[in-house]
Amino acid sequence: MRLYIPATLDDLRDGVLTLPVPRRAHAVTPALTGLLPEEDEEGVEFAAQLMAADDALVLLAGTPSAPTLRLVVTAEVADDLVDVTPAGGDEPVSLVALTGEVTADGVVCVHVDEPEAAARVAQALDGDDAALEDLAERDLLWYDVSELGRIPR
């Protein structure tokens, strides 16, 4: 199953990604697909990635030592490592729980804010609604797994 895992740059040190589990992740769920019936597969995957980016912002709020850039890890994991019990309440419809370790060869790529976005991320963390809206419009930069050690902090 393909997952979009919210993370911080503290989860990535010297090109090594460490993702403690269990943790929140996002995926193309039946509920997400049902919510976006006009979208193709790529559009629904992008929506799941965006929801993971929102969760990365939540992680940053709880990790003040981490660089203020959102990080989303795209990974392929075995289905039995994912709890797909539908989210309830106000939770995103793409929400799943990653219950097992992501192996290094399971990481497909990562997406991260460009360094220039750090000020807007910090403002959003301080409750600035305009900064939050600006982040929703920003694309995250794509990095291949071979480039993990070169991601700017």
CYANA upper distance limits for C-alpha pairs under 8 A (distance plus 0.5 A):
  1 MET  CA     27 ALA  CA      8.42
  1 MET  CA     76 GLU  CA      5.92
  1 MET  CA     77 VAL  CA      5.85
  1 MET  CA     78 ALA  CA      6.55
  1 MET  CA     79 ASP  CA      6.07
  2 ARG  CA     27 ALA  CA      6.94
  2 ARG  CA     28 VAL  CA      8.47
  2 ARG  CA     74 THR  CA      7.51
  2 ARG  CA     75 ALA  CA      6.16
  2 ARG  CA     76 GLU  CA      5.00
  2 ARG  CA     77 VAL  CA      7.00
  3 LEU  CA     25 ALA  CA      6.83
  3 LEU  CA     26 HIS  CA      6.13
  3 LEU  CA     27 ALA  CA      5.50
  3 LEU  CA     73 VAL  CA      8.36
  3 LEU  CA     74 THR  CA      6.20
  3 LEU  CA     75 ALA  CA      5.81
  3 LEU  CA     76 GLU  CA      6.75
  3 LEU  CA     77 VAL  CA      7.89
  4 TYR  CA     25 ALA  CA      6.24
  4 TYR  CA     26 HIS  CA      5.48
  4 TYR  CA     27 ALA  CA      6.66
  4 TYR  CA     48 ALA  CA      7.30
  4 TYR  CA     49 GLN  CA      6.04
  4 TYR  CA     52 ALA  CA      6.45
  4 TYR  CA     72 VAL  CA      6.68
  4 TYR  CA     73 VAL  CA      6.13
  4 TYR  CA     74 THR  CA      5.19
  4 TYR  CA     75 ALA  CA      7.12
  5 ILE  CA     24 ARG  CA      7.48
  5 ILE  CA     25 ALA  CA      5.02
  5 ILE  CA     26 HIS  CA      6.76
  5 ILE  CA     52 ALA  CA      6.53
  5 ILE  CA     72 VAL  CA      5.89
  5 ILE  CA     73 VAL  CA      5.41
  5 ILE  CA     74 THR  CA      6.81
  5 ILE  CA     75 ALA  CA      8.12
  6 PRO  CA     24 ARG  CA      7.84
  6 PRO  CA     25 ALA  CA      6.89
  6 PRO  CA     52 ALA  CA      5.49
  6 PRO  CA     53 ALA  CA      6.61
  6 PRO  CA     54 ASP  CA      8.49
  6 PRO  CA     55 ASP  CA      6.22
  6 PRO  CA     56 ALA  CA      5.01
  6 PRO  CA     59 LEU  CA      8.08
  6 PRO  CA     70 ARG  CA      8.35
  6 PRO  CA     71 LEU  CA      6.64
  6 PRO  CA     72 VAL  CA      5.21
  6 PRO  CA     73 VAL  CA      6.96
  7 ALA  CA     11 ASP  CA      6.86
  7 ALA  CA     19 LEU  CA      8.22
  7 ALA  CA     56 ALA  CA      5.88
  7 ALA  CA     59 LEU  CA      7.34
  7 ALA  CA     70 ARG  CA      7.64
  7 ALA  CA     71 LEU  CA      5.64
  7 ALA  CA     72 VAL  CA      6.29
  7 ALA  CA     73 VAL  CA      7.49
  8 THR  CA     12 LEU  CA      7.84
  8 THR  CA     56 ALA  CA      7.07
  8 THR  CA     59 LEU  CA      7.42
  8 THR  CA     60 LEU  CA      7.00
  8 THR  CA     66 ALA  CA      7.01
  8 THR  CA     67 PRO  CA      8.03
  8 THR  CA     69 LEU  CA      7.67
  8 THR  CA     70 ARG  CA      6.69
  8 THR  CA     71 LEU  CA      5.87
  9 LEU  CA     13 ARG  CA      7.85
  9 LEU  CA     66 ALA  CA      6.71
  9 LEU  CA     67 PRO  CA      6.76
  9 LEU  CA     69 LEU  CA      7.73
  9 LEU  CA     70 ARG  CA      8.25
  9 LEU  CA     71 LEU  CA      7.10
  9 LEU  CA    153 ARG  CA      7.55
 10 ASP  CA     66 ALA  CA      5.95
 10 ASP  CA     67 PRO  CA      7.94
 11 ASP  CA     17 LEU  CA      6.23
 11 ASP  CA     18 THR  CA      5.70
 11 ASP  CA     19 LEU  CA      6.75
 12 LEU  CA     16 VAL  CA      5.99
 12 LEU  CA     17 LEU  CA      4.95
 12 LEU  CA     18 THR  CA      6.84
 12 LEU  CA    148 LEU  CA      8.30
 13 ARG  CA     17 LEU  CA      7.08
 13 ARG  CA    149 GLY  CA      8.20
 14 ASP  CA    148 LEU  CA      8.36
 14 ASP  CA    149 GLY  CA      5.90
 15 GLY  CA    147 GLU  CA      8.15
 15 GLY  CA    148 LEU  CA      5.13
 15 GLY  CA    149 GLY  CA      4.19
 15 GLY  CA    150 ARG  CA      7.87
 16 VAL  CA    148 LEU  CA      7.80
 16 VAL  CA    149 GLY  CA      7.98
 17 LEU  CA    104 ALA  CA      8.24
 19 LEU  CA    101 GLU  CA      7.77
 19 LEU  CA    102 VAL  CA      7.68
 20 PRO  CA    101 GLU  CA      7.81
 21 VAL  CA     98 LEU  CA      7.02
 21 VAL  CA     99 THR  CA      6.23
 21 VAL  CA    100 GLY  CA      6.61
 21 VAL  CA    101 GLU  CA      6.98
 22 PRO  CA     97 ALA  CA      7.19
 22 PRO  CA     98 LEU  CA      5.98
 22 PRO  CA     99 THR  CA      5.05
 22 PRO  CA    100 GLY  CA      7.22
 23 ARG  CA     97 ALA  CA      6.24
 23 ARG  CA     98 LEU  CA      5.86
 23 ARG  CA     99 THR  CA      7.38
 24 ARG  CA     95 LEU  CA      7.37
 24 ARG  CA     96 VAL  CA      6.67
 24 ARG  CA     97 ALA  CA      5.37
 24 ARG  CA     98 LEU  CA      6.67
 25 ALA  CA     52 ALA  CA      7.17
 25 ALA  CA     95 LEU  CA      6.41
 25 ALA  CA     96 VAL  CA      5.83
 25 ALA  CA     97 ALA  CA      6.17
 25 ALA  CA     98 LEU  CA      6.63
 26 HIS  CA     48 ALA  CA      6.15
 26 HIS  CA     49 GLN  CA      7.56
 26 HIS  CA     51 MET  CA      7.51
 26 HIS  CA     52 ALA  CA      6.38
 26 HIS  CA     94 SER  CA      5.50
 26 HIS  CA     95 LEU  CA      5.16
 26 HIS  CA     96 VAL  CA      6.04
 26 HIS  CA     97 ALA  CA      8.42
 27 ALA  CA     45 GLU  CA      7.81
 27 ALA  CA     48 ALA  CA      6.16
 27 ALA  CA     49 GLN  CA      8.42
 27 ALA  CA     94 SER  CA      5.77
 27 ALA  CA     95 LEU  CA      7.15
 27 ALA  CA     96 VAL  CA      7.25
 28 VAL  CA     32 LEU  CA      6.63
 28 VAL  CA     33 THR  CA      7.20
 28 VAL  CA     44 VAL  CA      7.02
 28 VAL  CA     45 GLU  CA      6.51
 28 VAL  CA     48 ALA  CA      6.73
 28 VAL  CA     94 SER  CA      6.53
 29 THR  CA     33 THR  CA      6.75
 29 THR  CA     84 VAL  CA      8.36
 29 THR  CA     93 VAL  CA      7.69
 29 THR  CA     94 SER  CA      6.10
 30 PRO  CA     34 GLY  CA      6.53
 31 ALA  CA     35 LEU  CA      6.64
 31 ALA  CA     86 PRO  CA      8.42
 31 ALA  CA     93 VAL  CA      6.21
 31 ALA  CA     94 SER  CA      7.68
 32 LEU  CA     36 LEU  CA      6.86
 32 LEU  CA     44 VAL  CA      7.72
 32 LEU  CA     48 ALA  CA      8.45
 32 LEU  CA     93 VAL  CA      5.90
 32 LEU  CA     94 SER  CA      6.14
 33 THR  CA     37 PRO  CA      6.59
 33 THR  CA     44 VAL  CA      6.97
 36 LEU  CA     44 VAL  CA      7.44
 39 GLU  CA     43 GLY  CA      5.79
 39 GLU  CA     44 VAL  CA      6.57
 40 ASP  CA     44 VAL  CA      6.90
 41 GLU  CA     45 GLU  CA      6.71
 42 GLU  CA     46 PHE  CA      6.65
 43 GLY  CA     47 ALA  CA      6.79
 44 VAL  CA     48 ALA  CA      6.91
 45 GLU  CA     49 GLN  CA      6.79
 46 PHE  CA     50 LEU  CA      6.69
 47 ALA  CA     51 MET  CA      6.82
 48 ALA  CA     52 ALA  CA      6.82
 48 ALA  CA     94 SER  CA      6.37
 49 GLN  CA     53 ALA  CA      6.77
 49 GLN  CA     72 VAL  CA      7.74
 50 LEU  CA     54 ASP  CA      6.87
 51 MET  CA     55 ASP  CA      6.91
 51 MET  CA     92 PRO  CA      7.67
 51 MET  CA     94 SER  CA      7.89
 52 ALA  CA     56 ALA  CA      6.65
 52 ALA  CA     72 VAL  CA      6.86
 53 ALA  CA     57 LEU  CA      7.00
 53 ALA  CA     70 ARG  CA      6.74
 53 ALA  CA     71 LEU  CA      7.29
 53 ALA  CA     72 VAL  CA      6.52
 54 ASP  CA     58 VAL  CA      7.19
 55 ASP  CA     59 LEU  CA      6.78
 56 ALA  CA     60 LEU  CA      6.72
 56 ALA  CA     70 ARG  CA      5.86
 56 ALA  CA     71 LEU  CA      6.69
 56 ALA  CA     72 VAL  CA      7.47
 57 LEU  CA     61 ALA  CA      6.88
 57 LEU  CA     70 ARG  CA      6.50
 57 LEU  CA    121 VAL  CA      8.21
 57 LEU  CA    125 LEU  CA      7.94
 58 VAL  CA     62 GLY  CA      7.23
 59 LEU  CA     63 THR  CA      6.74
 60 LEU  CA     64 PRO  CA      6.91
 60 LEU  CA     66 ALA  CA      7.23
 60 LEU  CA     68 THR  CA      7.26
 60 LEU  CA     69 LEU  CA      8.49
 60 LEU  CA     70 ARG  CA      8.00
 60 LEU  CA    125 LEU  CA      8.35
 61 ALA  CA    125 LEU  CA      6.61
 67 PRO  CA    118 ALA  CA      8.31
 67 PRO  CA    153 ARG  CA      6.73
 68 THR  CA    118 ALA  CA      5.69
 68 THR  CA    119 ALA  CA      8.23
 68 THR  CA    121 VAL  CA      6.46
 68 THR  CA    122 ALA  CA      6.65
 69 LEU  CA    112 VAL  CA      7.11
 69 LEU  CA    113 ASP  CA      5.86
 69 LEU  CA    114 GLU  CA      8.06
 69 LEU  CA    115 PRO  CA      7.64
 69 LEU  CA    117 ALA  CA      7.57
 69 LEU  CA    118 ALA  CA      6.08
 69 LEU  CA    121 VAL  CA      7.05
 69 LEU  CA    153 ARG  CA      8.37
 70 ARG  CA    112 VAL  CA      6.05
 70 ARG  CA    113 ASP  CA      6.12
 70 ARG  CA    121 VAL  CA      8.35
 71 LEU  CA    110 VAL  CA      7.47
 71 LEU  CA    111 HIS  CA      6.23
 71 LEU  CA    112 VAL  CA      4.98
 71 LEU  CA    113 ASP  CA      7.45
 72 VAL  CA    110 VAL  CA      6.11
 72 VAL  CA    111 HIS  CA      5.63
 72 VAL  CA    112 VAL  CA      6.93
 73 VAL  CA    107 VAL  CA      7.61
 73 VAL  CA    108 VAL  CA      8.26
 73 VAL  CA    109 CYS  CA      6.76
 73 VAL  CA    110 VAL  CA      4.94
 73 VAL  CA    111 HIS  CA      6.99
 74 THR  CA    107 VAL  CA      6.58
 74 THR  CA    108 VAL  CA      5.97
 74 THR  CA    109 CYS  CA      5.87
 74 THR  CA    110 VAL  CA      6.24
 74 THR  CA    111 HIS  CA      8.39
 75 ALA  CA    102 VAL  CA      7.84
 75 ALA  CA    106 GLY  CA      5.81
 75 ALA  CA    107 VAL  CA      4.75
 75 ALA  CA    108 VAL  CA      5.60
 75 ALA  CA    109 CYS  CA      7.64
 76 GLU  CA    102 VAL  CA      8.49
 76 GLU  CA    106 GLY  CA      5.48
 76 GLU  CA    107 VAL  CA      6.92
 76 GLU  CA    108 VAL  CA      7.42
 77 VAL  CA     81 LEU  CA      7.22
 77 VAL  CA     82 VAL  CA      8.39
 77 VAL  CA    102 VAL  CA      7.04
 77 VAL  CA    106 GLY  CA      6.69
 78 ALA  CA     82 VAL  CA      7.96
 81 LEU  CA     98 LEU  CA      6.48
 81 LEU  CA     99 THR  CA      5.61
 81 LEU  CA    100 GLY  CA      5.40
 81 LEU  CA    101 GLU  CA      8.29
 82 VAL  CA     96 VAL  CA      7.24
 82 VAL  CA     97 ALA  CA      6.12
 82 VAL  CA     98 LEU  CA      5.28
 82 VAL  CA     99 THR  CA      6.20
 82 VAL  CA    100 GLY  CA      7.93
 83 ASP  CA     96 VAL  CA      6.31
 83 ASP  CA     97 ALA  CA      5.49
 83 ASP  CA     98 LEU  CA      7.01
 83 ASP  CA     99 THR  CA      7.41
 84 VAL  CA     95 LEU  CA      8.28
 84 VAL  CA     96 VAL  CA      5.52
 84 VAL  CA     97 ALA  CA      7.22
 85 THR  CA     96 VAL  CA      7.40
 86 PRO  CA     93 VAL  CA      7.71
 86 PRO  CA     95 LEU  CA      7.96
 86 PRO  CA     96 VAL  CA      7.93
 87 ALA  CA     91 GLU  CA      6.17
 87 ALA  CA     92 PRO  CA      7.36
 87 ALA  CA     93 VAL  CA      6.64
 87 ALA  CA     94 SER  CA      8.37
 87 ALA  CA     95 LEU  CA      6.58
 87 ALA  CA     96 VAL  CA      7.83
 91 GLU  CA     95 LEU  CA      7.47
102 VAL  CA    106 GLY  CA      6.60
102 VAL  CA    107 VAL  CA      7.72
103 THR  CA    107 VAL  CA      7.45
107 VAL  CA    145 VAL  CA      7.33
108 VAL  CA    144 ASP  CA      7.65
108 VAL  CA    145 VAL  CA      6.92
109 CYS  CA    142 TRP  CA      7.58
109 CYS  CA    143 TYR  CA      6.24
109 CYS  CA    144 ASP  CA      5.28
109 CYS  CA    145 VAL  CA      5.67
110 VAL  CA    142 TRP  CA      6.50
110 VAL  CA    143 TYR  CA      5.81
110 VAL  CA    144 ASP  CA      7.19
110 VAL  CA    145 VAL  CA      7.65
110 VAL  CA    148 LEU  CA      8.43
111 HIS  CA    140 LEU  CA      5.85
111 HIS  CA    141 LEU  CA      5.68
111 HIS  CA    142 TRP  CA      5.12
111 HIS  CA    143 TYR  CA      6.61
112 VAL  CA    140 LEU  CA      5.48
112 VAL  CA    141 LEU  CA      5.72
112 VAL  CA    142 TRP  CA      7.32
112 VAL  CA    143 TYR  CA      8.41
113 ASP  CA    117 ALA  CA      6.62
113 ASP  CA    118 ALA  CA      8.12
113 ASP  CA    139 ASP  CA      7.89
113 ASP  CA    140 LEU  CA      5.28
113 ASP  CA    141 LEU  CA      6.45
114 GLU  CA    118 ALA  CA      8.15
114 GLU  CA    140 LEU  CA      7.34
114 GLU  CA    141 LEU  CA      6.82
115 PRO  CA    152 PRO  CA      7.31
115 PRO  CA    153 ARG  CA      7.70
117 ALA  CA    121 VAL  CA      6.69
117 ALA  CA    135 LEU  CA      8.44
118 ALA  CA    122 ALA  CA      6.65
119 ALA  CA    123 GLN  CA      6.69
120 ARG  CA    124 ALA  CA      6.57
120 ARG  CA    131 ALA  CA      5.83
120 ARG  CA    132 LEU  CA      8.11
120 ARG  CA    134 ASP  CA      8.08
120 ARG  CA    135 LEU  CA      7.63
121 VAL  CA    125 LEU  CA      6.67
121 VAL  CA    131 ALA  CA      7.53
121 VAL  CA    132 LEU  CA      8.00
121 VAL  CA    135 LEU  CA      7.67
122 ALA  CA    126 ASP  CA      6.81
123 GLN  CA    127 GLY  CA      7.06
123 GLN  CA    128 ASP  CA      5.93
123 GLN  CA    131 ALA  CA      6.47
123 GLN  CA    132 LEU  CA      8.37
124 ALA  CA    128 ASP  CA      5.28
124 ALA  CA    129 ASP  CA      6.98
124 ALA  CA    130 ALA  CA      8.22
124 ALA  CA    131 ALA  CA      5.52
124 ALA  CA    132 LEU  CA      5.41
127 GLY  CA    132 LEU  CA      8.47
128 ASP  CA    132 LEU  CA      6.91
129 ASP  CA    133 GLU  CA      6.71
130 ALA  CA    134 ASP  CA      6.64
131 ALA  CA    135 LEU  CA      6.70
132 LEU  CA    136 ALA  CA      6.90
133 GLU  CA    137 GLU  CA      7.16
134 ASP  CA    138 ARG  CA      6.99
143 TYR  CA    147 GLU  CA      6.44
143 TYR  CA    148 LEU  CA      7.39
143 TYR  CA    151 ILE  CA      8.18
144 ASP  CA    148 LEU  CA      7.52
147 GLU  CA    151 ILE  CA      7.35
